[in-house]
Amino acid sequence: MKKNYFLKYLLILIVSITSSSLFGQITMSDQELIIKECLTLKPLQDKIPDDVKESMGEYYILNKGVKLRTSHGFETDGKSISLIDVSEIDSSKPYFVFNTLNTENDRALVEYTFIFKNNGIEKSMTITVEFGKNNSEWKQYNYYIAN
């Protein structure tokens, strides 16, 4: 009888761990949703020079400042999103740095910087965005871009 209880307990434990890891991969955190919105922010994309856009085969985020956590296979618009360390910065590849990412209930405030080279000169744009959450979707409702 004790052996039977142990096997049932073990089976329940395995099923719980497996299902929670599967659901963890399927669902996306608010942080990931907000990051996706920031990377594809239309007013920012409109300001990025065409040659810089062409060099962006994927999005790189320097994992400094705000500690970011992302799931495996994190991507947007068909481009993967990779977290990099300072030692992995490639001067020819543009990258983002998230300085502030604060969420409270259905509001979020994000400040981040896009760093890139244009004609051999390093440039940056700092973006501040306010988001509101409506039906589990984060939408930008106010922004400011400083060159």
Residue frames relative to the residue before (quaternion, step in Angstrom):
aa qw qx qy qz dx dy dz
M 1.0000 0.0000 0.0000 0.0000 0.00 0.00 0.00
K 0.6540 0.5015 -0.3123 0.4724 3.61 0.95 -0.87
K 0.6233 0.5433 -0.3349 0.4518 3.59 1.03 -0.76
N 0.6434 0.5316 -0.3080 0.4567 3.56 1.02 -0.85
Y 0.6394 0.5163 -0.3103 0.4778 3.60 1.00 -0.83
F 0.6492 0.5247 -0.3071 0.4571 3.54 0.94 -0.91
L 0.6659 0.4951 -0.3063 0.4665 3.61 0.91 -0.87
K 0.6394 0.5122 -0.3273 0.4709 3.61 0.99 -0.79
Y 0.6471 0.5177 -0.3083 0.4672 3.56 0.96 -0.91
L 0.6566 0.5133 -0.3006 0.4637 3.58 0.94 -0.91
L 0.6522 0.5138 -0.3076 0.4648 3.58 0.96 -0.87
I 0.6547 0.5024 -0.3094 0.4725 3.61 0.93 -0.87
L 0.6407 0.5307 -0.3162 0.4559 3.57 0.99 -0.83
I 0.6688 0.4967 -0.2966 0.4669 3.60 0.89 -0.92
V 0.6573 0.5024 -0.3101 0.4684 3.59 0.92 -0.89
S 0.6473 0.5266 -0.3180 0.4501 3.61 0.96 -0.84
I 0.6737 0.4867 -0.2932 0.4726 3.58 0.87 -0.93
T 0.6674 0.5054 -0.3047 0.4542 3.59 0.88 -0.91
S 0.7006 0.4606 -0.2903 0.4613 3.59 0.80 -0.94
S 0.6545 0.5018 -0.3397 0.4520 3.63 0.93 -0.71
S 0.6612 0.4796 -0.3291 0.4739 3.60 0.98 -0.65
L 0.6243 0.5224 -0.3477 0.4652 3.60 1.06 -0.63
F 0.6828 0.4692 -0.2952 0.4758 3.57 0.89 -0.89
G 0.6011 0.5681 -0.3536 0.4369 3.59 1.08 -0.64
Q 0.6757 0.4741 -0.2955 0.4810 3.57 1.07 -0.66
I 0.6732 0.5041 -0.3017 0.4490 3.58 1.05 -0.66
T 0.7244 0.4186 -0.2573 0.4836 3.59 0.82 -0.91
M 0.2612 -0.7619 0.5758 0.1402 3.52 -1.17 0.58
S 0.4539 -0.7017 0.4792 0.2682 3.56 -0.88 0.92
D 0.6411 -0.4990 0.4076 0.4170 3.55 -1.28 0.34
Q 0.6136 0.5598 -0.3496 0.4334 3.58 1.00 -0.79
E 0.6738 0.4870 -0.2997 0.4680 3.60 0.89 -0.87
L 0.6442 0.5226 -0.3235 0.4553 3.58 0.96 -0.82
I 0.6604 0.4978 -0.3007 0.4750 3.58 0.97 -0.87
I 0.6313 0.5276 -0.3343 0.4598 3.61 0.95 -0.82
K 0.6384 0.5261 -0.3259 0.4576 3.59 0.92 -0.86
E 0.6539 0.5082 -0.3077 0.4685 3.57 0.96 -0.89
C 0.6532 0.5193 -0.3120 0.4543 3.59 1.00 -0.81
L 0.6823 0.5037 -0.2976 0.4385 3.59 0.86 -0.93
T 0.7697 0.3399 -0.1732 0.5119 3.58 1.04 -0.74
L 0.2657 0.7879 -0.5118 0.2160 3.58 1.26 0.32
K 0.4586 -0.7362 0.4265 0.2564 3.59 -0.47 1.22
P 0.6655 0.4900 -0.3431 0.4465 3.67 0.78 -0.80
L 0.6333 0.4986 -0.3345 0.4884 3.61 1.09 -0.61
Q 0.6559 0.5189 -0.3154 0.4484 3.58 0.84 -0.95
D 0.6386 0.5345 -0.3196 0.4520 3.60 1.07 -0.72
K 0.7008 0.4644 -0.2655 0.4719 3.61 1.14 -0.58
I 0.5719 0.5900 -0.3886 0.4169 3.60 1.20 -0.33
P 0.4743 -0.6768 0.4763 0.3003 3.62 -0.79 0.96
D 0.6245 -0.5918 0.3685 0.3522 3.57 -1.06 0.80
D 0.6706 0.4972 -0.3224 0.4463 3.62 0.89 -0.84
V 0.6170 0.5194 -0.3441 0.4807 3.60 1.13 -0.58
K 0.6267 0.5350 -0.3312 0.4597 3.60 0.97 -0.84
E 0.6586 0.5260 -0.3068 0.4421 3.57 0.96 -0.89
S 0.6821 0.4823 -0.2880 0.4682 3.60 1.10 -0.63
M 0.6073 0.5740 -0.3434 0.4286 3.58 1.29 -0.16
G 0.0541 -0.8193 0.5705 -0.0181 3.56 0.20 1.31
E 0.7647 0.0080 -0.0224 0.6440 3.53 1.29 -0.45
Y 0.4880 -0.6433 0.5020 0.3097 3.54 -1.29 0.28
Y 0.1444 -0.7729 0.6141 0.0686 3.57 -0.95 0.95
I 0.0774 -0.7775 0.6236 0.0236 3.55 -0.96 0.93
L 0.3537 -0.7157 0.5644 0.2101 3.54 -0.78 1.07
N 0.2980 -0.7784 0.5316 0.1509 3.55 -0.61 1.16
K 0.4214 0.6422 -0.4919 0.4099 3.51 0.51 1.33
G 0.6977 0.3767 -0.3116 0.5236 3.58 -1.00 0.67
V 0.7943 0.0077 0.0523 0.6053 3.57 -0.27 -1.27
K 0.3407 -0.7211 0.5628 0.2171 3.58 -0.82 0.98
L 0.1531 -0.8150 0.5575 0.0399 3.52 -0.56 1.21
R 0.1191 -0.7484 0.6485 0.0726 3.50 -1.21 0.69
T 0.0054 0.8064 -0.5901 0.0368 3.55 -0.73 1.03
S 0.4735 -0.6561 0.5087 0.2942 3.52 -1.23 0.48
H 0.6411 -0.5044 0.4126 0.4054 3.53 -1.31 0.32
G 0.8072 0.2490 -0.1917 0.4996 3.59 -0.97 0.83
F 0.2821 0.7744 -0.5106 0.2449 3.58 1.20 0.54
E 0.2269 0.7757 -0.5585 0.1865 3.60 -0.64 1.10
T 0.0688 -0.7647 0.6370 0.0682 3.52 -1.38 0.25
D 0.8416 0.0860 -0.1122 0.5213 3.55 -1.08 0.79
G 0.6916 -0.4999 0.2737 0.4436 3.59 1.02 0.79
K 0.6273 0.4927 -0.3402 0.4980 3.59 1.28 0.17
S 0.4112 -0.6980 0.5193 0.2721 3.57 -0.92 0.84
I 0.2850 -0.7297 0.6006 0.1600 3.53 -1.25 0.57
S 0.0526 -0.8235 0.5642 -0.0254 3.56 -0.58 1.19
L 0.3230 -0.7004 0.6020 0.2069 3.52 -1.08 0.82
I 0.0748 -0.8028 0.5913 0.0149 3.57 -0.89 0.96
D 0.4023 -0.6685 0.5669 0.2643 3.54 -1.31 0.42
V 0.7104 -0.4401 0.3254 0.4425 3.59 -1.28 0.28
S 0.6675 0.5209 -0.3068 0.4347 3.61 0.94 -0.86
E 0.6895 0.4846 -0.2744 0.4630 3.61 1.21 -0.40
I 0.4226 0.7037 -0.4772 0.3137 3.60 1.23 0.05
D 0.1382 -0.7554 0.6390 0.0440 3.53 -0.89 1.07
S 0.4399 -0.7444 0.4324 0.2557 3.58 -0.48 1.17
S 0.6641 0.4971 -0.3225 0.4559 3.60 1.15 -0.37
K 0.6899 0.4519 -0.2743 0.4945 3.61 1.24 -0.24
P 0.4073 -0.7008 0.5275 0.2545 3.58 -0.85 0.94
Y 0.0066 -0.8031 0.5958 -0.0014 3.58 -1.14 0.59
F 0.3946 -0.6978 0.5587 0.2124 3.52 -1.38 0.36
V 0.1075 -0.7414 0.6561 0.0910 3.55 -1.28 0.54
F 0.2184 -0.7687 0.5883 0.1236 3.58 -0.75 1.04
N 0.2353 -0.8019 0.5425 0.0853 3.55 -0.52 1.28
T 0.7894 0.0326 0.0297 0.6123 3.57 1.04 -0.86
L 0.1241 0.7470 -0.6490 0.0732 3.54 -1.04 0.82
N 0.0886 0.8120 -0.5607 0.1353 3.54 0.00 1.37
T 0.0463 -0.7799 0.6238 0.0213 3.54 -0.92 0.94
E 0.0518 0.7630 -0.6430 0.0411 3.52 -1.13 0.77
N 0.8205 -0.1024 -0.0093 0.5624 3.53 -0.49 1.30
D 0.7936 -0.2731 0.2123 0.5006 3.59 -0.57 -1.11
R 0.6068 0.5107 -0.3585 0.4924 3.59 1.20 0.59
A 0.0181 -0.7831 0.6214 0.0168 3.55 -1.19 0.58
L 0.1317 -0.7503 0.6434 0.0754 3.53 -1.19 0.71
V 0.0160 -0.8071 0.5880 -0.0502 3.55 -0.75 1.10
E 0.0229 -0.7454 0.6657 0.0256 3.54 -1.10 0.83
Y 0.1219 0.7922 -0.5853 0.1222 3.53 -0.76 1.06
T 0.3096 -0.7451 0.5686 0.1603 3.53 -1.28 0.44
F 0.2104 -0.7356 0.6322 0.1224 3.53 -1.08 0.84
I 0.0848 -0.8070 0.5844 -0.0039 3.59 -0.65 1.16
F 0.1182 0.7940 -0.5793 0.1413 3.56 -0.83 1.05
K 0.3590 -0.6843 0.5755 0.2675 3.54 -1.32 0.18
N 0.0206 -0.7710 0.6364 -0.0110 3.51 -1.04 0.89
N 0.8243 -0.0599 -0.0335 0.5619 3.57 -0.57 1.22
G 0.7230 -0.4695 0.2323 0.4504 3.56 1.00 0.90
I 0.6465 0.4929 -0.3166 0.4888 3.59 1.27 -0.03
E 0.3822 -0.7182 0.5300 0.2394 3.59 -0.83 1.00
K 0.0268 -0.7857 0.6169 -0.0376 3.52 -0.92 1.04
S 0.0950 -0.7921 0.5981 0.0764 3.53 -1.26 0.32
M 0.1569 -0.7358 0.6494 0.1112 3.50 -1.30 0.47
T 0.1846 -0.7639 0.6079 0.1132 3.57 -0.90 0.91
I 0.1317 -0.8074 0.5751 0.0053 3.51 -0.78 1.13
T 0.0872 -0.7531 0.6504 0.0477 3.54 -1.03 0.88
V 0.0026 0.8116 -0.5814 0.0564 3.56 -0.75 1.08
E 0.1927 -0.7303 0.6437 0.1234 3.52 -1.12 0.80
F 0.1241 -0.7964 0.5910 0.0319 3.53 -0.92 1.00
G 0.1509 -0.7348 0.6498 0.1231 3.49 -1.33 0.45
K 0.3158 -0.7476 0.5561 0.1795 3.55 -1.06 0.75
N 0.0259 0.7828 -0.6179 0.0690 3.52 -0.84 1.08
N 0.8340 -0.0921 0.0150 0.5438 3.57 -0.57 1.18
S 0.6974 -0.5046 0.2338 0.4520 3.57 0.87 1.10
E 0.6085 0.5068 -0.3667 0.4883 3.60 1.21 0.40
W 0.2843 -0.7532 0.5723 0.1563 3.58 -0.87 1.02
K 0.0207 -0.7966 0.6032 -0.0337 3.56 -0.78 1.10
Q 0.4410 -0.6802 0.5265 0.2562 3.52 -1.03 0.93
Y 0.0512 -0.8144 0.5770 0.0344 3.57 -0.90 0.87
N 0.7796 0.0815 -0.0872 0.6148 3.60 1.24 -0.08
Y 0.0731 0.8037 -0.5870 0.0641 3.59 -0.98 0.79
Y 0.0825 -0.7529 0.6490 0.0718 3.52 -1.36 0.34
I 0.0976 -0.7870 0.6082 0.0342 3.58 -0.92 0.95
A 0.1005 -0.7865 0.6089 0.0241 3.55 -0.75 1.12
N 0.3036 -0.7589 0.5493 0.1737 3.56 -0.88 0.95
